[in-house]
Each structure stands twice: as C-alpha cells, then as structure tokens.
C-alpha cells in the first residue's frame, strides 16, 4: 500500500499497544505486531477529526 509508515504518537510507549499510520489523502492504520493483517484506511479529513476529538479528551 504505502512505505510512508510511522509510529503513532498516541501509541503506548512501552512497546505494548502500538499502531503505525501512513498519512496522506487516505490515512492508513495498522498494528505494529501484525503488519501483514488488515489495514484500516480512512479519508484524511476523518482522521484529522478523530485526532481533534482525542485531543479534547
């Protein structure tokens, strides 16, 4: 899909619950422990809305 993956800043820093994201017109999210499994893909505007909601928590 893409090679532009980076660890999400919302991931657990202890190596436990981690996800990687590849941001672009479509933002992709995957589990770092099972990169070959399914990937969640959402429009960038929806990803930004989610991050904004998380910042409000």
Helices and strands as residue ranges (DSSP letters): E 6-7, E 19-22, E 26-31, E 40-43, H 44-55
